[in-house]
Amino acid sequence: MVAARDWQSRNPARFVTYLALAMFASTLKIRLPRMRGTLTPTFVLVLAAMADLSFAETAVMAAMGGVVQILWCSRKRPTLA
């Protein structure tokens, strides 16, 4: 909510580029031995966005990346608890 309220974008093209890269990176799932879940390289993009984009843009990018990671080709569909 706070991120949406304080929305500002100095360079929308840069935000869209970061968002597209984050969505693509969220589809790449890395499975590690003895670990139930998966990892994605989106973390690196979120760190770069923190240095380059506003808080609102970074929050939206991280949230969208999380949604894509959960829903994209998942073995078990998440349920609403």
Order of alpha helices (4+ residues) and beta strands (2+ residues): alpha-alpha-beta-beta-alpha-alpha
